[in-house]
Amino acid sequence: MAGTKAGGLKAAMTNKLRHGKDFYARIGANGGKKGTTGGFAANRELARAAGRKGGMISRRRKAVVSQETVELSVEVRQQSTQNDVELAA
């Protein structure tokens, strides 16, 4: 039954019987206590600076919209509105 939902439930039941009902809470707490890095939560200014650097070196290009594209989208919008009116009638 390894790798199935039923097998996981049996394993959880066995762990709780052997190690106590709070087994998963205890091992989860141990993982949280062992962390030593602190991360960006410890230094908000560092997080802000790193985000700024990442945004400045973004590889995305600025969107270039030509007049032709604008005219085409307006024309398509007008046609769809006209079709909606004809369908409603």
Stockholm file with secondary structure:
# STOCKHOLM 1.0

chainA/1-89         MAGTKAGGLKAAMTNKLRHGKDFYARIGANGGKKGTTGGFAANRELARAAGRKGGMISRRRKAVVSQETVELSVEVRQQSTQNDVELAA
#=GR chainA/1-89 SS CTTSHHHHHHHHHHHHHHHCTTHHHHHHHHHHHHCCCCTGGGCHHHHHHHHHHHHHTCCCCCCCCCHHHHHHHHHHHHHHHHHHHHHHC
#=GC SS_cons        CTTSHHHHHHHHHHHHHHHCTTHHHHHHHHHHHHCCCCTGGGCHHHHHHHHHHHHHTCCCCCCCCCHHHHHHHHHHHHHHHHHHHHHHC
//
